[in-house]
Amino acid sequence: MVQEAFRFAFQHIKPTDGVIVGMYPRFFDEIRANAQYVRELGRAT
């Protein structure tokens, strides 16, 4: 679900837009996972 949200954001983002992500890494390392999603899905095409 989170990965799909990142995919949607990066498919619809404009070059001057930014993305803000809230995280609560208490039970899961969301910081690491979100960084990986950005590396995978945020590449310029």
mmCIF file as Biopython writes it, N, C-alpha, C and O atoms, coordinates in Angstrom:
data_model
#
loop_
_atom_site.group_PDB
_atom_site.id
_atom_site.type_symbol
_atom_site.label_atom_id
_atom_site.label_alt_id
_atom_site.label_comp_id
_atom_site.label_asym_id
_atom_site.label_entity_id
_atom_site.label_seq_id
_atom_site.pdbx_PDB_ins_code
_atom_site.Cartn_x
_atom_site.Cartn_y
_atom_site.Cartn_z
_atom_site.occupancy
_atom_site.B_iso_or_equiv
_atom_site.auth_seq_id
_atom_site.auth_asym_id
_atom_site.pdbx_PDB_model_num
ATOM 1   N N  . MET A ? 1  ? 0.820  -1.196 0.000   1.0 0.0 1  A 1 
ATOM 2   C CA . MET A ? 1  ? 0.000  0.000  0.000   1.0 0.0 1  A 1 
ATOM 3   C C  . MET A ? 1  ? 0.867  1.264  0.000   1.0 0.0 1  A 1 
ATOM 4   O O  . MET A ? 1  ? 0.614  2.191  -0.770  1.0 0.0 1  A 1 
ATOM 5   N N  . VAL A ? 2  ? 1.870  1.300  0.848   1.0 0.0 2  A 1 
ATOM 6   C CA . VAL A ? 2  ? 2.742  2.475  0.888   1.0 0.0 2  A 1 
ATOM 7   C C  . VAL A ? 2  ? 3.522  2.599  -0.408  1.0 0.0 2  A 1 
ATOM 8   O O  . VAL A ? 2  ? 3.684  3.697  -0.940  1.0 0.0 2  A 1 
ATOM 9   N N  . GLN A ? 3  ? 4.005  1.470  -0.916  1.0 0.0 3  A 1 
ATOM 10  C CA . GLN A ? 3  ? 4.767  1.502  -2.170  1.0 0.0 3  A 1 
ATOM 11  C C  . GLN A ? 3  ? 3.893  2.015  -3.315  1.0 0.0 3  A 1 
ATOM 12  O O  . GLN A ? 3  ? 4.377  2.752  -4.174  1.0 0.0 3  A 1 
ATOM 13  N N  . GLU A ? 4  ? 2.626  1.642  -3.340  1.0 0.0 4  A 1 
ATOM 14  C CA . GLU A ? 4  ? 1.722  2.137  -4.377  1.0 0.0 4  A 1 
ATOM 15  C C  . GLU A ? 4  ? 1.517  3.643  -4.258  1.0 0.0 4  A 1 
ATOM 16  O O  . GLU A ? 4  ? 1.383  4.334  -5.268  1.0 0.0 4  A 1 
ATOM 17  N N  . ALA A ? 5  ? 1.491  4.155  -3.025  1.0 0.0 5  A 1 
ATOM 18  C CA . ALA A ? 5  ? 1.353  5.601  -2.827  1.0 0.0 5  A 1 
ATOM 19  C C  . ALA A ? 5  ? 2.583  6.341  -3.351  1.0 0.0 5  A 1 
ATOM 20  O O  . ALA A ? 5  ? 2.458  7.386  -3.988  1.0 0.0 5  A 1 
ATOM 21  N N  . PHE A ? 6  ? 3.766  5.799  -3.082  1.0 0.0 6  A 1 
ATOM 22  C CA . PHE A ? 6  ? 4.986  6.402  -3.628  1.0 0.0 6  A 1 
ATOM 23  C C  . PHE A ? 6  ? 4.960  6.348  -5.151  1.0 0.0 6  A 1 
ATOM 24  O O  . PHE A ? 6  ? 5.289  7.332  -5.813  1.0 0.0 6  A 1 
ATOM 25  N N  . ARG A ? 7  ? 4.573  5.207  -5.707  1.0 0.0 7  A 1 
ATOM 26  C CA . ARG A ? 7  ? 4.513  5.060  -7.168  1.0 0.0 7  A 1 
ATOM 27  C C  . ARG A ? 7  ? 3.571  6.103  -7.766  1.0 0.0 7  A 1 
ATOM 28  O O  . ARG A ? 7  ? 3.917  6.762  -8.746  1.0 0.0 7  A 1 
ATOM 29  N N  . PHE A ? 8  ? 2.392  6.253  -7.185  1.0 0.0 8  A 1 
ATOM 30  C CA . PHE A ? 8  ? 1.425  7.235  -7.667  1.0 0.0 8  A 1 
ATOM 31  C C  . PHE A ? 8  ? 2.004  8.639  -7.601  1.0 0.0 8  A 1 
ATOM 32  O O  . PHE A ? 8  ? 1.897  9.407  -8.557  1.0 0.0 8  A 1 
ATOM 33  N N  . ALA A ? 9  ? 2.623  8.977  -6.461  1.0 0.0 9  A 1 
ATOM 34  C CA . ALA A ? 9  ? 3.187  10.326 -6.293  1.0 0.0 9  A 1 
ATOM 35  C C  . ALA A ? 9  ? 4.243  10.609 -7.352  1.0 0.0 9  A 1 
ATOM 36  O O  . ALA A ? 9  ? 4.235  11.675 -7.967  1.0 0.0 9  A 1 
ATOM 37  N N  . PHE A ? 10 ? 5.152  9.661  -7.569  1.0 0.0 10 A 1 
ATOM 38  C CA . PHE A ? 10 ? 6.228  9.906  -8.518  1.0 0.0 10 A 1 
ATOM 39  C C  . PHE A ? 10 ? 5.766  9.833  -9.969  1.0 0.0 10 A 1 
ATOM 40  O O  . PHE A ? 10 ? 6.414  10.411 -10.842 1.0 0.0 10 A 1 
ATOM 41  N N  . GLN A ? 11 ? 4.678  9.145  -10.247 1.0 0.0 11 A 1 
ATOM 42  C CA . GLN A ? 11 ? 4.135  9.120  -11.606 1.0 0.0 11 A 1 
ATOM 43  C C  . GLN A ? 11 ? 3.433  10.437 -11.945 1.0 0.0 11 A 1 
ATOM 44  O O  . GLN A ? 11 ? 3.304  10.782 -13.120 1.0 0.0 11 A 1 
ATOM 45  N N  . HIS A ? 12 ? 2.980  11.171 -10.930 1.0 0.0 12 A 1 
ATOM 46  C CA . HIS A ? 12 ? 2.209  12.389 -11.155 1.0 0.0 12 A 1 
ATOM 47  C C  . HIS A ? 12 ? 2.932  13.663 -10.715 1.0 0.0 12 A 1 
ATOM 48  O O  . HIS A ? 12 ? 2.345  14.745 -10.742 1.0 0.0 12 A 1 
ATOM 49  N N  . ILE A ? 13 ? 4.173  13.549 -10.318 1.0 0.0 13 A 1 
ATOM 50  C CA . ILE A ? 13 ? 4.906  14.695 -9.792  1.0 0.0 13 A 1 
ATOM 51  C C  . ILE A ? 13 ? 5.423  15.580 -10.931 1.0 0.0 13 A 1 
ATOM 52  O O  . ILE A ? 13 ? 5.743  15.096 -12.016 1.0 0.0 13 A 1 
ATOM 53  N N  . LYS A ? 14 ? 5.494  16.862 -10.664 1.0 0.0 14 A 1 
ATOM 54  C CA . LYS A ? 14 ? 6.082  17.817 -11.610 1.0 0.0 14 A 1 
ATOM 55  C C  . LYS A ? 14 ? 7.528  18.063 -11.195 1.0 0.0 14 A 1 
ATOM 56  O O  . LYS A ? 14 ? 7.873  17.834 -10.036 1.0 0.0 14 A 1 
ATOM 57  N N  . PRO A ? 15 ? 8.369  18.515 -12.092 1.0 0.0 15 A 1 
ATOM 58  C CA . PRO A ? 15 ? 9.790  18.717 -11.754 1.0 0.0 15 A 1 
ATOM 59  C C  . PRO A ? 15 ? 10.026 19.660 -10.579 1.0 0.0 15 A 1 
ATOM 60  O O  . PRO A ? 15 ? 11.050 19.549 -9.905  1.0 0.0 15 A 1 
ATOM 61  N N  . THR A ? 16 ? 9.112  20.577 -10.319 1.0 0.0 16 A 1 
ATOM 62  C CA . THR A ? 16 ? 9.309  21.533 -9.222  1.0 0.0 16 A 1 
ATOM 63  C C  . THR A ? 16 ? 8.564  21.144 -7.943  1.0 0.0 16 A 1 
ATOM 64  O O  . THR A ? 16 ? 8.606  21.885 -6.961  1.0 0.0 16 A 1 
ATOM 65  N N  . ASP A ? 17 ? 7.881  19.992 -7.940  1.0 0.0 17 A 1 
ATOM 66  C CA . ASP A ? 17 ? 7.134  19.535 -6.767  1.0 0.0 17 A 1 
ATOM 67  C C  . ASP A ? 17 ? 8.057  18.852 -5.765  1.0 0.0 17 A 1 
ATOM 68  O O  . ASP A ? 17 ? 9.169  18.442 -6.098  1.0 0.0 17 A 1 
ATOM 69  N N  . GLY A ? 18 ? 7.580  18.741 -4.558  1.0 0.0 18 A 1 
ATOM 70  C CA . GLY A ? 18 ? 8.274  18.000 -3.512  1.0 0.0 18 A 1 
ATOM 71  C C  . GLY A ? 18 ? 7.328  16.966 -2.925  1.0 0.0 18 A 1 
ATOM 72  O O  . GLY A ? 18 ? 6.120  17.015 -3.156  1.0 0.0 18 A 1 
ATOM 73  N N  . VAL A ? 19 ? 7.878  16.041 -2.175  1.0 0.0 19 A 1 
ATOM 74  C CA . VAL A ? 19 ? 7.073  15.008 -1.527  1.0 0.0 19 A 1 
ATOM 75  C C  . VAL A ? 19 ? 7.402  15.034 -0.035  1.0 0.0 19 A 1 
ATOM 76  O O  . VAL A ? 19 ? 8.570  15.001 0.353   1.0 0.0 19 A 1 
ATOM 77  N N  . ILE A ? 20 ? 6.371  15.093 0.789   1.0 0.0 20 A 1 
ATOM 78  C CA . ILE A ? 20 ? 6.543  15.057 2.238   1.0 0.0 20 A 1 
ATOM 79  C C  . ILE A ? 20 ? 5.922  13.756 2.738   1.0 0.0 20 A 1 
ATOM 80  O O  . ILE A ? 20 ? 4.780  13.434 2.413   1.0 0.0 20 A 1 
ATOM 81  N N  . VAL A ? 21 ? 6.688  13.021 3.528   1.0 0.0 21 A 1 
ATOM 82  C CA . VAL A ? 21 ? 6.240  11.711 4.009   1.0 0.0 21 A 1 
ATOM 83  C C  . VAL A ? 21 ? 6.302  11.691 5.526   1.0 0.0 21 A 1 
ATOM 84  O O  . VAL A ? 21 ? 7.347  11.971 6.114   1.0 0.0 21 A 1 
ATOM 85  N N  . GLY A ? 22 ? 5.196  11.364 6.154   1.0 0.0 22 A 1 
ATOM 86  C CA . GLY A ? 22 ? 5.181  11.189 7.602   1.0 0.0 22 A 1 
ATOM 87  C C  . GLY A ? 22 ? 5.594  9.767  7.955   1.0 0.0 22 A 1 
ATOM 88  O O  . GLY A ? 22 ? 5.271  8.822  7.236   1.0 0.0 22 A 1 
ATOM 89  N N  . MET A ? 23 ? 6.307  9.623  9.061   1.0 0.0 23 A 1 
ATOM 90  C CA . MET A ? 23 ? 6.779  8.293  9.446   1.0 0.0 23 A 1 
ATOM 91  C C  . MET A ? 23 ? 6.608  8.088  10.942  1.0 0.0 23 A 1 
ATOM 92  O O  . MET A ? 23 ? 6.729  9.023  11.734  1.0 0.0 23 A 1 
ATOM 93  N N  . TYR A ? 24 ? 6.324  6.847  11.311  1.0 0.0 24 A 1 
ATOM 94  C CA . TYR A ? 24 ? 6.238  6.439  12.702  1.0 0.0 24 A 1 
ATOM 95  C C  . TYR A ? 24 ? 6.945  5.087  12.815  1.0 0.0 24 A 1 
ATOM 96  O O  . TYR A ? 24 ? 6.297  4.041  12.806  1.0 0.0 24 A 1 
ATOM 97  N N  . PRO A ? 25 ? 8.282  5.113  12.923  1.0 0.0 25 A 1 
ATOM 98  C CA . PRO A ? 25 ? 9.061  3.868  12.839  1.0 0.0 25 A 1 
ATOM 99  C C  . PRO A ? 25 ? 9.143  3.076  14.145  1.0 0.0 25 A 1 
ATOM 100 O O  . PRO A ? 25 ? 10.218 2.595  14.503  1.0 0.0 25 A 1 
ATOM 101 N N  . ARG A ? 26 ? 8.049  2.936  14.845  1.0 0.0 26 A 1 
ATOM 102 C CA . ARG A ? 26 ? 8.092  2.230  16.122  1.0 0.0 26 A 1 
ATOM 103 C C  . ARG A ? 26 ? 8.178  0.712  15.945  1.0 0.0 26 A 1 
ATOM 104 O O  . ARG A ? 26 ? 8.951  0.055  16.641  1.0 0.0 26 A 1 
ATOM 105 N N  . PHE A ? 27 ? 7.404  0.157  15.034  1.0 0.0 27 A 1 
ATOM 106 C CA . PHE A ? 27 ? 7.351  -1.292 14.855  1.0 0.0 27 A 1 
ATOM 107 C C  . PHE A ? 27 ? 8.002  -1.765 13.565  1.0 0.0 27 A 1 
ATOM 108 O O  . PHE A ? 27 ? 8.181  -2.965 13.362  1.0 0.0 27 A 1 
ATOM 109 N N  . PHE A ? 28 ? 8.351  -0.840 12.706  1.0 0.0 28 A 1 
ATOM 110 C CA . PHE A ? 28 ? 8.871  -1.166 11.380  1.0 0.0 28 A 1 
ATOM 111 C C  . PHE A ? 28 ? 9.816  -0.049 10.969  1.0 0.0 28 A 1 
ATOM 112 O O  . PHE A ? 28 ? 9.534  1.119  11.238  1.0 0.0 28 A 1 
ATOM 113 N N  . ASP A ? 29 ? 10.902 -0.369 10.340  1.0 0.0 29 A 1 
ATOM 114 C CA . ASP A ? 29 ? 11.882 0.645  9.934   1.0 0.0 29 A 1 
ATOM 115 C C  . ASP A ? 29 ? 11.371 1.389  8.694   1.0 0.0 29 A 1 
ATOM 116 O O  . ASP A ? 29 ? 11.832 1.150  7.578   1.0 0.0 29 A 1 
ATOM 117 N N  . GLU A ? 30 ? 10.422 2.283  8.910   1.0 0.0 30 A 1 
ATOM 118 C CA . GLU A ? 30 ? 9.816  3.024  7.812   1.0 0.0 30 A 1 
ATOM 119 C C  . GLU A ? 30 ? 10.815 3.949  7.127   1.0 0.0 30 A 1 
ATOM 120 O O  . GLU A ? 30 ? 10.705 4.197  5.926   1.0 0.0 30 A 1 
ATOM 121 N N  . ILE A ? 31 ? 11.767 4.449  7.860   1.0 0.0 31 A 1 
ATOM 122 C CA . ILE A ? 31 ? 12.757 5.351  7.271   1.0 0.0 31 A 1 
ATOM 123 C C  . ILE A ? 31 ? 13.532 4.625  6.183   1.0 0.0 31 A 1 
ATOM 124 O O  . ILE A ? 31 ? 13.690 5.134  5.073   1.0 0.0 31 A 1 
ATOM 125 N N  . ARG A ? 32 ? 14.010 3.443  6.507   1.0 0.0 32 A 1 
ATOM 126 C CA . ARG A ? 32 ? 14.760 2.649  5.525   1.0 0.0 32 A 1 
ATOM 127 C C  . ARG A ? 32 ? 13.870 2.257  4.339   1.0 0.0 32 A 1 
ATOM 128 O O  . ARG A ? 32 ? 14.286 2.366  3.186   1.0 0.0 32 A 1 
ATOM 129 N N  . ALA A ? 33 ? 12.655 1.805  4.626   1.0 0.0 33 A 1 
ATOM 130 C CA . ALA A ? 33 ? 11.737 1.383  3.562   1.0 0.0 33 A 1 
ATOM 131 C C  . ALA A ? 33 ? 11.383 2.550  2.650   1.0 0.0 33 A 1 
ATOM 132 O O  . ALA A ? 33 ? 11.391 2.402  1.428   1.0 0.0 33 A 1 
ATOM 133 N N  . ASN A ? 34 ? 11.074 3.705  3.225   1.0 0.0 34 A 1 
ATOM 134 C CA . ASN A ? 34 ? 10.719 4.862  2.407   1.0 0.0 34 A 1 
ATOM 135 C C  . ASN A ? 34 ? 11.892 5.335  1.568   1.0 0.0 34 A 1 
ATOM 136 O O  . ASN A ? 34 ? 11.712 5.733  0.417   1.0 0.0 34 A 1 
ATOM 137 N N  . ALA A ? 35 ? 13.096 5.295  2.134   1.0 0.0 35 A 1 
ATOM 138 C CA . ALA A ? 35 ? 14.278 5.665  1.350   1.0 0.0 35 A 1 
ATOM 139 C C  . ALA A ? 35 ? 14.452 4.721  0.166   1.0 0.0 35 A 1 
ATOM 140 O O  . ALA A ? 35 ? 14.813 5.153  -0.928  1.0 0.0 35 A 1 
ATOM 141 N N  . GLN A ? 36 ? 14.197 3.432  0.385   1.0 0.0 36 A 1 
ATOM 142 C CA . GLN A ? 36 ? 14.306 2.459  -0.711  1.0 0.0 36 A 1 
ATOM 143 C C  . GLN A ? 36 ? 13.247 2.724  -1.777  1.0 0.0 36 A 1 
ATOM 144 O O  . GLN A ? 36 ? 13.545 2.648  -2.969  1.0 0.0 36 A 1 
ATOM 145 N N  . TYR A ? 37 ? 12.018 3.033  -1.369  1.0 0.0 37 A 1 
ATOM 146 C CA . TYR A ? 37 ? 10.963 3.348  -2.340  1.0 0.0 37 A 1 
ATOM 147 C C  . TYR A ? 37 ? 11.352 4.555  -3.182  1.0 0.0 37 A 1 
ATOM 148 O O  . TYR A ? 37 ? 11.129 4.564  -4.393  1.0 0.0 37 A 1 
ATOM 149 N N  . VAL A ? 38 ? 11.927 5.566  -2.559  1.0 0.0 38 A 1 
ATOM 150 C CA . VAL A ? 38 ? 12.346 6.762  -3.298  1.0 0.0 38 A 1 
ATOM 151 C C  . VAL A ? 38 ? 13.451 6.408  -4.288  1.0 0.0 38 A 1 
ATOM 152 O O  . VAL A ? 38 ? 13.431 6.864  -5.431  1.0 0.0 38 A 1 
ATOM 153 N N  . ARG A ? 39 ? 14.417 5.597  -3.854  1.0 0.0 39 A 1 
ATOM 154 C CA . ARG A ? 39 ? 15.497 5.198  -4.769  1.0 0.0 39 A 1 
ATOM 155 C C  . ARG A ? 39 ? 14.950 4.416  -5.953  1.0 0.0 39 A 1 
ATOM 156 O O  . ARG A ? 39 ? 15.397 4.616  -7.082  1.0 0.0 39 A 1 
ATOM 157 N N  . GLU A ? 40 ? 13.999 3.537  -5.717  1.0 0.0 40 A 1 
ATOM 158 C CA . GLU A ? 40 ? 13.445 2.700  -6.786  1.0 0.0 40 A 1 
ATOM 159 C C  . GLU A ? 40 ? 12.492 3.457  -7.690  1.0 0.0 40 A 1 
ATOM 160 O O  . GLU A ? 40 ? 12.566 3.343  -8.913  1.0 0.0 40 A 1 
ATOM 161 N N  . LEU A ? 41 ? 11.594 4.232  -7.089  1.0 0.0 41 A 1 
ATOM 162 C CA . LEU A ? 41 ? 10.486 4.825  -7.848  1.0 0.0 41 A 1 
ATOM 163 C C  . LEU A ? 41 ? 10.706 6.284  -8.214  1.0 0.0 41 A 1 
ATOM 164 O O  . LEU A ? 41 ? 10.005 6.812  -9.077  1.0 0.0 41 A 1 
ATOM 165 N N  . GLY A ? 42 ? 11.656 6.938  -7.582  1.0 0.0 42 A 1 
ATOM 166 C CA . GLY A ? 42 ? 11.839 8.366  -7.803  1.0 0.0 42 A 1 
ATOM 167 C C  . GLY A ? 42 ? 12.856 8.710  -8.867  1.0 0.0 42 A 1 
ATOM 168 O O  . GLY A ? 42 ? 13.223 9.874  -9.027  1.0 0.0 42 A 1 
ATOM 169 N N  . ARG A ? 43 ? 13.310 7.717  -9.590  1.0 0.0 43 A 1 
ATOM 170 C CA . ARG A ? 43 ? 14.284 7.981  -10.655 1.0 0.0 43 A 1 
ATOM 171 C C  . ARG A ? 43 ? 13.646 8.786  -11.770 1.0 0.0 43 A 1 
ATOM 172 O O  . ARG A ? 43 ? 12.492 8.559  -12.137 1.0 0.0 43 A 1 
ATOM 173 N N  . ALA A ? 44 ? 14.397 9.715  -12.298 1.0 0.0 44 A 1 
ATOM 174 C CA . ALA A ? 44 ? 13.923 10.485 -13.453 1.0 0.0 44 A 1 
ATOM 175 C C  . ALA A ? 44 ? 13.855 9.568  -14.658 1.0 0.0 44 A 1 
ATOM 176 O O  . ALA A ? 44 ? 14.753 8.760  -14.893 1.0 0.0 44 A 1 
ATOM 177 N N  . THR A ? 45 ? 12.789 9.702  -15.413 1.0 0.0 45 A 1 
ATOM 178 C CA . THR A ? 45 ? 12.636 8.852  -16.603 1.0 0.0 45 A 1 
ATOM 179 C C  . THR A ? 45 ? 12.762 9.669  -17.850 1.0 0.0 45 A 1 
ATOM 180 O O  . THR A ? 45 ? 12.662 9.131  -18.953 1.0 0.0 45 A 1 
#
